[in-house]
């Protein structure tokens, strides 16, 4: 008599706490970044201070070049392990629950507030109530040419949730793409690439040319943290590919120092062009195109450098003694890993709401900025701790696992 044997799941990969720390650093950094945009000249943030400065955008640029790309790279790393463990259908279902549900909820429940405050901040004579504004926010149309941001409207927006839109789109695209690949052939090609990359220093930096080309000729999009939306697909796919073979991780550790120096130099070289060009994100002058190319190449180098350097440091740290009781550090990493998406969803509406009141003060920019960051960060953390993670319903709405 034949018996049915359930397929065995792939073992869970080793947790890389340094990557959880990077993700949390980026999300917390977004509170500082979006608070800075309130005082930045030349940026159309929701609420603007009467006094602005050019310095902020120069400083913020170094975060833009690597922060969101590294989130997509890490997401790609996680997607490889999740897809391998769950299979295509399980992976797609998990992504729809953990990304799709919070995307819909936050777009409908949280995103109207920044847009309403934008109107109130820009026009002292605007007195429409929040409830009166909501139907105008929900007045939408479909624009397929803007894929994946196909839902558009005069006031409707996905806002900072563009990251979730793209991540969900890339994840769902991955399932049929992986299913249609000739796996044995792909495995052989991957093996050769990994072997070649391990044997030749600097070869892992070669994709910088692809990112340079996209930035140079497809342009950059201010609404998506400066990068073109499809650049992020390459970062996601790169993370997915790098996760498939541990030799790539070895290469990233080995070449991390070179990548860091090269990335910093390329970013510095791109700076003057962005400062001097009239429309550096889109114009096709030699200055703007070359500056965008340098920026794109710098981004890949830094995204290689950051995980590689952190992995080096982790390996040099003395191993912890076996202990069946979770250590404080492990509990902290677990807390941070679970908090990343909810904090990302919460932070921008809170920053905008606090900025709406802070910008009315008569105080120096530095004072207003510090106050804005402290209050917004405190409220974001408090909202997560007190309003999100305490109940099963709110955890579900914010994409958290039980």
N, C-alpha and C positions, 0 to 999 in steps of 0.2 A: 504494500500500500504506500503510495507516494505521499510525502508530507511536504507542506509548503514552508519554505524557509524565508523568513523576512530578511530583506537586504540589510546588511549591517551599515551603520552610519560611520562616516570617517571620524576619527578621533578629533576632539577639540584641539586646536593649535595652542601652542604655548602663548600665554597672555604676555603682551608686550606693554608693560605699564608706562614706559616712556612715551609711547604713542598716545595713550590716554591722557598723559600730562600735556602733550603738544596740543591735542584737541581742546582741552580745557583752557590752555593758555590762549589759544586763538579766540575762543568764545568770550572769555573774560576780556581779552584785548579789544574785542569789538565794542564793548562798553566805552572804553577809552577812545577808540577810533570814531565812533558815531557821535560821541560827546564833542570831540574836536571839530567835527563838521559843522556844528552850530556856530563856530567862530571862524570858519575857513572862508576866505575870499574866493569867489568864483565857483562855489559849489551850491547847487540848488537843494539844500537839505530842507526838511519839513519846517523847522523853526530856525530862524537866523537871528543872531545877535546884531545889535545896531553897529557895534564895532567889530571888524573882522581883521584877519591878518593872512598874508601869503605864506608865512613860515609853516603853518600847520600842514598844508598839503605837501610841502617838501619833506617834512619829517614822516608824514603818514605814508608817503610813497614807498618807503622801504618795507612797511608791513604789507602793503597791497601786493607787492611783487611775489611774496611767498605764502602768505597766510591762508587764503582760500585755496590756492593750488595744493597746499600740503593736506588740507582737509579732504580734498577729492582723492589724492593719492592714498591716504590712509583708508578712506572709504573703499577704494578699489582693492586694497590688501584684504580688508575684512570681507568684501564680497566674494573673493576667491574661496576663502575658507567656508563661508556660509553656503555658497552654491554647491560646493563639494560635499558638504555635510547634509544639506537638506534636499538636494535635487532641485530641478528647475521649478516644478510646481510649488514645492514647499518654500523655496526662496522667494518666488514672486508673491505668494500669499503673505509671507512675513514682511516683505517690503511694503506691500499695500497697507498692512496694518500699522507698521511702525513709522511709515513716512506719509502714506496717503491720508490716514485718519487725522493726524495732527495738522497736515497741510490744509485740509478742508476746514477743520474746526478753527484754526488760528486765522485763516483768511477771512472767514465770516465773522468771527467773534472779536478778534484783536486788531486786524488791519484797518478797519474804518477809522479808528481813533487818530492815528497819525495824519491821515488825510483831512479829517475834520479840523484838527489843530493847525494844519497848514493854512487852511482857509481863514481861520480866526486870526492867526498870527500875521498873515499878509494884508488883511483888511480890517481896520478897526471898526468899520461899519457893518461887518458881517455878524449877524446875531441869530442865525439859524440854529435851532437846537440839534443836539446829537441825534435824537430820534427822528427829527425831520430830515437830517442828512442821510440817514441809512438807506432809504430807497434809492437815492441818487448813486450811492456807492454800489449798490447791487444791480444797477442798470448796466447790463453787459452785452457784448456782442462777440461773435466768434471771428477770429482772424487767423486762419490756418497758416498763413505765410510767416507768422511770428512763432511757429512751433519751437519749443514746447509751450510757450506762453500764449496759448490760443485764445484764452478768455481775456478780453480787453474791455475797457470802458473809460469814459471821461474822468471818473474819479476812482474806479476800481483799480486795484493793483495787488500783485502778490508781494510787493515790497521786498523786505529782507528775506522773505521765504523763497526767493528765487533759487537759493541753494538747495532747498528741499525739493523744489520742482525739478531741477536738473538732476539731482541725485536719484530721485525716483525714476525719472525718465531713463537715465543711463542704466540703472539696475534692471528695469524691465526690458530694455533693448538687449541686455546681455544674455537673457535666457534663450531666445530663439537663435541668436548669433552663435552661442556656444553649442547648441544642439545641432546646428547645421555644419559645424566644422568637422573635417576628417581628423579624429582625435589622435590617431597614431602618427599621422604625418605632422600634425602640429606639435606633438610631443618630441619628435625627432628634430624639428626645426628649433624648438625651444631649447633642447639639449645642446645643439650646436651653438646657438647664440649665447647661452650661459657659459659654455666652455670658452668661447672666444672672448667674452667679456672678462672672464676670470683671468685669462692669459695675457690680456693687453690692458695696460694702465690707461685710464681716461676714456675707454670705449663707451662706458656707461653714460658719458656726457654727450654722446653723439645726438641723441634726441633733441638737444638744445637747438639744433638747426631747424627741426620741424616747428618748434614753438616760435622761433624767430620768424619763420616764413608766415605762419598764421597771423602773428601780431603785425607783421610788416604789410601784408597784402590784404588780409581780411579786415584789418583794423581792430580797434579795441572798443569796448562798450562800457561807458561810465556806470550804467545801471547794474552791472554785474562785477563790481569791484575792479573795474579797469580792464579785465581780460575779456576777450571775445568768448561768447557762451560755449562755442564748440572747442575752445582750447581746454576747457575743463574736462571734456570727454577724453582727451588725450591723457590728461593727468590720471583720470579714473582708470582707463585701460592700462596705463603704465603701472599703477599700483596692483591691478589684477594680475598683470604679467609677472611683475617682480615677486609676487607671493608664491608663484608656482614652483620656484626653485630656490633653495636656500643659498645657492652660489651667488645669486644676485645680492642677497643681504651681505654676504662676505665682501663683494665688490663695493657696495655702498660704504661699508665701514672703511675699506682700504682707501678709497678715492675721496672720502668726505672732506679732508683738509684741502685738497686741490680744488674741489667743487666750491667750497666756501669762499676761498680767495678769488677764484675766477668769477663767481657770482657777484661778489661785492664790487669787483673792478668793472664788470659789465654794467651793473646798475649805475655806478658812478658815471660811467661814460654816457649812459642814456640820459642822465639828468639835464644837461644843458639843452638838448633838443626839445625836451618837454617844456622847459622854461621859455624857450625862444619861439617855438612854432605857434601860429595862431590857433590851430585846431589839431594838436598833436595826436589825438586819438583816431582821427579820420582822414586828414588831408594827405595827399599823395606826393608831397614835395620830398626831395631827397633827404632833407633834414628830419622830417617827421617819420618817414619810412625807416630810415636807418636807426633812429632812436627807438622806435617800436621793436625793431629786430633785436637790438641790444637788450631791451627790457625782457622780451620773450626768452632769449637765451639765458639771461640772468635768473629768471624764474625757475627754469629747470635745474640749473646748477645749484641753486639754494635749496630746492626741494629734495635733491639728492643729498646735499650736505647735512641738513638738519636731522633727519632720522639716522643717518650714518654716524654723525658725531655723538648723538645720544646713545646709540647702540654700543659704540666704543666705550663710553663712560660706564654703561651698565655692565659690560663684560669685565671691566677692570675692578668693579666694586666687589668686595668679598661676599661670597654666597651666604645667604641666611642659613642658620642652623635649622634642621628639620623641626617643625613645631606644628602640632595638630591644631593649635588655637590660632585663628587669624591674627596677624600682627596689626598694629595701628596703621602702618603704611599700606598694607594690603586692603584694609577696610577703607582707607582714604581713596586709594585708586579705584576701588569698586564704586564708591560714592561718586567720584568724578566721572567715571565712565557712564554711569546711569544719568547724570545730570546734564550732559553736554547738549542734547537736543532740546530738552525743556528750557534750559537757560538761553539757548540761541533763539528760540521762539519768543520768549518773554522780553528779552533785553531791549529791543528797539522801541516798541510802544512805550515802555517805561522811560527810556531816555528822552523821547520826544515830549512826553507828558511833563517830566521834571523840567526840561529845557524851556517849555512854554512859560513857566513861572520864573525861572532863574534869569532868563534874558531880560526881564523887566526891571532888574536891579540896576542901580548906578554903582557899579564896582568894576575894577580892572578885569581884563579878560582872564588873567591867571587865577584870580579869586573865584570868578564865576565858574571857570572850568573845573577847578578842584571840588567846589561844592556840588556841581552837577554830577561829576563822576562818583563821589562818595555816596550821594543820596541814591542815584540810579543803580549803582552796584549793590548797595544795601537792600534796596527794594526788590531788585531782581532775585537776589539770593533768598530773601525772606518769602517772596511769592512762591519760589520753587519749594522751599522747605515746608511752608505752612499751607499752601493752597494746591500744590500739585502732587507731591510724593506721598501724602498721607492717606489718600483714598484710592480704591481700585478704579473708580470711574475717571478721576482726573489723570491718573497714571495712564490709562488707556488713551485718553484724548491727547495726551502729550507724547505718545509713542514709547512709553516705558514698558519694560517687561515686568510681569508680576514676580 
